[in-house]
């Protein structure tokens, strides 16, 4: 099946928390629908049964720099190029939105994935409360 990435796809408040749970992340139910109201744009992919199988978003001030967050692909659909397609579509939308810089934080084992998506790895820092 050819999976289509859709920018600002309609998503119910429980769909992303369920997807987060499938990949072993915390659900963060309280983030939705606020996330959709505050981010610049998001993208999703649905399977043949209309189930959300991939999600990601870009946030920021709407100036030249955006932050890509929460790139998620359901474990049953990983390894099919859906994640790369999702990220590349978010980057295309970023360019149309006027963002010339997009950053993303990721675990070291995801370096090759983000390189395949067009990112240049660099060093950075993380502060967490």
C-alpha positions as CSV (number, residue, x, y, z in Angstrom):
1,X,0.0,0.0,0.0
2,X,1.1,3.5,-0.8
3,X,0.8,5.6,2.4
4,X,0.0,9.3,2.0
5,X,1.4,11.9,4.3
6,X,-1.2,14.6,4.9
7,X,-0.4,18.0,6.4
8,X,-2.9,19.1,9.1
9,X,-4.8,15.9,8.8
10,X,-7.8,15.8,11.1
11,X,-6.9,13.9,14.3
12,X,-9.0,13.2,17.3
13,X,-7.6,14.0,20.8
14,X,-6.9,10.3,21.7
15,X,-5.2,9.2,18.5
16,X,-1.7,10.6,19.1
17,X,-1.6,9.4,22.7
18,X,-2.5,5.9,21.5
19,X,0.2,6.0,18.9
20,X,2.7,7.3,21.5
21,X,1.8,4.4,23.7
22,X,2.4,1.9,20.9
23,X,6.0,3.0,20.6
24,X,6.6,2.9,24.3
25,X,6.3,6.7,25.0
26,X,4.2,8.3,27.7
27,X,0.7,9.1,26.3
28,X,0.6,12.8,27.4
29,X,-3.1,12.9,26.9
30,X,-3.2,16.5,28.3
31,X,-1.2,17.8,25.3
32,X,-4.1,17.3,22.9
33,X,-5.9,19.3,21.5
34,X,-3.6,22.1,22.8
35,X,-0.7,20.9,20.6
36,X,-2.7,21.3,17.5
37,X,-3.6,24.8,18.5
38,X,0.0,25.9,19.2
39,X,2.2,24.1,16.7
40,X,2.9,25.6,13.2
41,X,1.6,22.4,11.5
42,X,1.5,18.7,11.8
43,X,1.3,15.7,9.5
44,X,-0.1,12.2,9.8
45,X,-0.5,9.0,7.9
46,X,-3.5,6.6,8.0
47,X,-3.7,3.0,7.1
48,X,-6.3,1.3,4.9
49,X,-8.6,1.1,7.9
50,X,-8.2,4.9,8.6
51,X,-6.1,4.2,11.7
52,X,-3.4,6.8,12.5
53,X,-0.1,5.0,12.0
54,X,2.4,8.0,11.8
55,X,2.5,11.5,13.2
56,X,4.9,14.4,13.6
57,X,4.8,18.2,13.9
58,X,6.8,21.4,13.6
59,X,6.6,24.1,16.2
60,X,8.3,27.5,16.8
61,X,7.7,31.2,16.6
62,X,6.8,31.1,12.9
63,X,10.0,33.0,12.0
64,X,12.9,31.4,10.2
65,X,13.5,28.5,12.8
66,X,11.3,25.6,13.6
67,X,11.6,22.5,15.8
68,X,10.5,19.1,14.5
69,X,9.0,17.0,17.3
70,X,7.5,13.6,18.0
71,X,8.2,11.7,14.8
72,X,6.2,8.5,15.5
73,X,5.5,5.5,13.3
74,X,3.5,2.6,14.7
75,X,5.8,-0.4,15.2
76,X,3.8,-2.6,12.8
77,X,4.5,-0.1,10.0
78,X,8.2,0.7,10.7
79,X,10.8,-0.1,8.1
80,X,8.5,0.8,5.1
81,X,9.8,4.3,4.5
82,X,6.8,5.9,6.1
83,X,8.9,7.8,8.7
84,X,11.3,9.2,6.0
85,X,8.3,10.3,3.9
86,X,6.7,11.9,7.0
87,X,9.8,13.9,7.8
88,X,10.5,15.0,4.2
89,X,6.9,16.2,3.9
90,X,7.2,18.1,7.1
91,X,10.4,19.7,5.7
92,X,8.6,20.6,2.5
93,X,5.9,22.3,4.5
94,X,8.5,24.0,6.6
95,X,10.0,25.6,3.5
96,X,6.6,26.7,2.2
97,X,5.9,28.1,5.7
98,X,9.0,30.2,5.4
99,X,11.2,28.2,7.8
100,X,14.8,28.1,6.6
101,X,16.2,26.2,9.6
102,X,14.6,23.1,11.2
103,X,16.1,21.4,14.2
104,X,15.3,18.0,15.7
105,X,16.5,16.2,18.8
106,X,16.9,12.4,18.6
107,X,18.6,9.5,20.2
108,X,22.0,8.6,18.8
109,X,20.7,5.3,17.3
110,X,18.4,7.4,15.0
111,X,21.3,9.4,13.4
112,X,21.2,7.4,10.1
113,X,17.4,7.9,9.9
114,X,17.7,11.6,10.2
115,X,20.7,11.8,7.8
116,X,18.5,9.9,5.2
117,X,15.9,12.6,5.8
118,X,18.4,15.4,4.9
119,X,19.5,16.5,8.4
120,X,23.1,17.3,9.2
121,X,24.0,15.9,12.6
122,X,25.5,18.3,15.1
123,X,26.1,18.7,18.8
124,X,23.6,20.2,21.2
125,X,22.3,20.1,24.7
126,X,19.2,19.1,26.5
127,X,17.7,20.6,29.7
128,X,15.0,18.7,31.3
129,X,13.0,19.5,34.5
